[in-house]
Amino acid sequence: MPRKRITKVERERIGQILALLDQYYTTEHKTYLNHETPWQLLFATIMSAQCTDERVNLVTKDLFVKYKTLKDFADADLKELEQDIHSTGFYHNKAKNIIECAKTLIKEHGGEVPRDMEALTKLAGVGRKTANVIRGNIYKEPSIVVDTHVKRISGKLGFTKSEDPEKIEFELMELLPKDHWILYNLQIIAHGRSICTARNPKCSECFLYSLCKWEGKST
């Protein structure tokens, strides 16, 4: 795929946006999902699909006490695990995938969560988004996580016109410097929760207002 040509003016605009995000939000690499081990982050991320991080953290607070090891999850009763994670939604598939994922990690990876994209995406319930969460937060591999906030706000900023998360990921990889690939997701989540909310964006309070290309922004 040929690299997208980016004008000097656009490159400067992107730099201004990133500088402002750095100024207003964290420049620390962290995750909003509570965990103590790589596999706990993996399972928490699987549960976070169509669910808030806050809800997942409430569930895992007790879940990771009940199921202390990978083997506990691999040996879990499906119906019981479904009830344990019921409040995260889509619990049938999530419970099934977590059990299968635990079994595969033990059988094929010696109980370790792999770091490469191909191995990660072969695990049950793991797509590129979840794989990039692991690669970025556990292994510090430059990775772009395209969640609902990143998808929505990247479009408003004029970084992408695509609706496909994988296409957005690769477009952002061309636009953003590698040292911001992980940070961008964290900062945009914060921005999407506090100012550029999905239903009622607070455009008048947004420090990115003059740099935003969204035609629907209010004055």
C-alpha positions as CSV (number, residue, x, y, z in Angstrom):
1,M,0.0,0.0,0.0
2,P,1.5,3.4,-1.0
3,R,2.1,5.9,1.7
4,K,-0.3,8.7,1.9
5,R,1.2,12.1,1.0
6,I,0.8,14.6,3.9
7,T,1.3,18.3,3.2
8,K,3.5,20.4,5.4
9,V,0.5,22.4,6.6
10,E,-1.4,19.2,7.6
11,R,1.7,17.9,9.3
12,E,1.9,21.1,11.4
13,R,-1.8,20.8,12.3
14,I,-1.3,17.3,13.4
15,G,1.7,18.4,15.5
16,Q,-0.4,21.1,17.1
17,I,-3.2,18.7,18.0
18,L,-0.8,16.2,19.6
19,A,1.0,19.0,21.5
20,L,-2.4,20.1,23.0
21,L,-3.4,16.6,23.8
22,D,-0.1,16.1,25.6
23,Q,-0.7,19.4,27.5
24,Y,-4.2,18.6,28.7
25,Y,-4.0,14.9,29.2
26,T,-1.6,12.2,30.4
27,T,1.7,11.5,28.6
28,E,2.0,8.4,30.7
29,H,1.4,4.9,29.2
30,K,-1.4,3.4,31.3
31,T,-4.5,1.4,30.8
32,Y,-8.0,2.1,32.2
33,L,-8.6,-1.6,32.8
34,N,-7.4,-2.9,36.2
35,H,-5.0,-5.9,36.0
36,E,-2.0,-7.5,37.6
37,T,-0.9,-9.9,34.9
38,P,-0.9,-9.9,31.1
39,W,-3.6,-12.5,30.9
40,Q,-5.8,-10.5,33.2
41,L,-5.6,-7.5,30.9
42,L,-6.3,-9.8,27.9
43,F,-9.5,-11.1,29.5
44,A,-10.6,-7.7,30.8
45,T,-10.2,-6.3,27.3
46,I,-12.2,-9.2,25.8
47,M,-15.0,-8.3,28.3
48,S,-14.7,-4.6,27.5
49,A,-16.3,-5.1,24.0
50,Q,-19.6,-3.1,24.0
51,C,-19.1,-2.4,27.7
52,T,-17.5,0.4,29.8
53,D,-14.1,0.1,31.4
54,E,-15.8,1.0,34.7
55,R,-18.2,-1.9,34.5
56,V,-15.4,-4.3,33.6
57,N,-13.3,-3.1,36.5
58,L,-16.3,-3.8,38.9
59,V,-16.6,-7.3,37.5
60,T,-12.9,-8.2,37.5
61,K,-12.5,-7.0,41.1
62,D,-14.3,-10.2,42.2
63,L,-13.6,-12.3,39.1
64,F,-9.9,-12.3,39.5
65,V,-10.2,-13.3,43.1
66,K,-12.5,-16.2,42.3
67,Y,-10.4,-17.3,39.3
68,K,-6.8,-16.8,40.5
69,T,-4.9,-18.6,37.7
70,L,-5.2,-19.3,34.0
71,K,-6.0,-22.9,34.8
72,D,-8.9,-21.7,36.9
73,F,-10.3,-20.0,33.8
74,A,-9.5,-23.0,31.6
75,D,-11.4,-25.3,33.9
76,A,-14.3,-22.9,34.6
77,D,-17.9,-24.0,34.1
78,L,-19.2,-22.1,31.2
79,K,-22.6,-21.4,32.7
80,E,-21.1,-20.2,35.9
81,L,-18.6,-18.0,34.2
82,E,-21.5,-16.5,32.1
83,Q,-23.2,-15.5,35.3
84,D,-20.0,-14.1,36.8
85,I,-19.5,-11.7,33.8
86,H,-23.2,-11.3,32.9
87,S,-23.3,-7.6,33.5
88,T,-20.6,-6.9,30.8
89,G,-23.1,-7.9,28.1
90,F,-22.7,-10.5,25.3
91,Y,-21.7,-12.8,28.1
92,H,-22.3,-16.1,26.2
93,N,-19.6,-15.4,23.6
94,K,-17.3,-13.6,26.1
95,A,-17.3,-16.5,28.6
96,K,-16.8,-19.1,25.8
97,N,-13.9,-17.1,24.3
98,I,-12.2,-16.5,27.7
99,I,-12.3,-20.3,28.5
100,E,-11.0,-21.2,25.1
101,C,-8.4,-18.5,25.2
102,A,-7.1,-19.7,28.6
103,K,-6.8,-23.3,27.3
104,T,-4.9,-22.1,24.2
105,L,-2.5,-20.0,26.3
106,I,-1.7,-23.0,28.5
107,K,-1.5,-25.5,25.7
108,E,0.3,-23.6,23.0
109,H,2.1,-20.7,24.8
110,G,3.2,-22.1,28.1
111,G,0.8,-19.9,30.0
112,E,2.3,-16.7,28.5
113,V,0.4,-14.1,26.5
114,P,2.1,-13.8,23.1
115,R,3.4,-10.5,21.8
116,D,3.1,-10.7,18.0
117,M,-0.1,-9.8,16.2
118,E,-0.6,-13.1,14.3
119,A,-0.4,-15.2,17.5
120,L,-2.6,-12.9,19.4
121,T,-5.3,-12.7,16.8
122,K,-5.5,-16.5,16.6
123,L,-6.7,-16.5,20.2
124,A,-10.5,-16.8,20.7
125,G,-12.2,-13.5,21.0
126,V,-9.1,-11.5,20.1
127,G,-9.1,-9.0,17.2
128,R,-6.7,-6.3,16.2
129,K,-8.0,-3.9,18.8
130,T,-7.5,-6.3,21.7
131,A,-4.2,-7.4,20.3
132,N,-3.0,-3.8,20.1
133,V,-4.0,-3.2,23.8
134,I,-1.8,-6.1,24.8
135,R,1.1,-5.1,22.5
136,G,1.0,-1.5,23.6
137,N,0.4,-1.8,27.3
138,I,2.2,-5.1,28.1
139,Y,5.0,-5.2,25.6
140,K,5.3,-1.5,24.9
141,E,5.2,-2.2,21.1
142,P,4.0,1.0,19.3
143,S,0.4,0.2,18.6
144,I,-2.8,2.1,17.8
145,V,-6.0,1.0,19.5
146,V,-9.1,2.0,17.5
147,D,-12.0,2.0,19.9
148,T,-15.3,4.0,19.6
149,H,-13.7,7.2,20.9
150,V,-10.7,7.0,18.5
151,K,-13.0,6.1,15.6
152,R,-15.4,9.0,16.3
153,I,-12.9,11.8,17.2
154,S,-10.4,10.9,14.5
155,G,-13.1,11.4,11.9
156,K,-14.0,14.8,13.4
157,L,-10.4,15.8,13.4
158,G,-10.1,14.9,9.7
159,F,-7.6,12.1,10.3
160,T,-9.8,9.6,8.5
161,K,-13.0,9.2,6.5
162,S,-13.2,5.4,7.0
163,E,-15.7,3.5,9.2
164,D,-13.5,0.4,9.2
165,P,-11.4,0.1,12.4
166,E,-8.5,-1.7,10.7
167,K,-8.4,0.9,7.9
168,I,-8.4,3.7,10.5
169,E,-5.6,2.0,12.4
170,F,-3.4,2.0,9.3
171,E,-4.3,5.5,8.4
172,L,-3.4,6.7,11.8
173,M,-0.1,4.8,11.7
174,E,0.8,7.0,8.7
175,L,-0.3,10.2,10.2
176,L,1.0,10.0,13.8
177,P,4.6,9.6,15.0
178,K,5.3,6.3,16.7
179,D,5.9,7.8,20.1
180,H,2.2,8.9,20.1
181,W,0.6,5.7,18.9
182,I,-0.2,4.4,22.4
183,L,-0.7,7.8,23.9
184,Y,-3.2,8.9,21.3
185,N,-5.7,6.3,22.4
186,L,-5.4,7.2,26.0
187,Q,-5.7,10.9,25.3
188,I,-8.6,10.5,23.0
189,I,-10.5,8.3,25.5
190,A,-10.1,11.1,28.0
191,H,-11.2,13.7,25.5
192,G,-14.1,11.6,24.4
193,R,-15.3,11.2,28.0
194,S,-14.9,14.8,29.1
195,I,-15.4,17.1,26.1
196,C,-16.0,15.4,22.8
197,T,-18.8,13.2,24.0
198,A,-20.8,11.1,21.6
199,R,-24.2,12.7,22.2
200,N,-23.5,16.2,23.3
201,P,-20.0,17.3,22.4
202,K,-18.9,20.5,24.3
203,C,-17.4,22.3,21.3
204,S,-17.4,25.6,23.1
205,E,-15.1,24.1,25.7
206,C,-12.8,22.2,23.3
207,F,-9.2,23.3,23.1
208,L,-9.0,21.6,19.7
209,Y,-11.9,23.7,18.3
210,S,-9.8,25.8,15.9
211,L,-8.0,22.7,14.6
212,C,-11.1,20.5,14.3
213,K,-12.5,19.8,10.8
214,W,-15.9,18.5,11.9
215,E,-18.6,20.3,9.9
216,G,-21.2,19.8,12.7
217,K,-19.2,21.6,15.4
218,S,-21.2,24.2,17.3
219,T,-20.0,27.8,17.9
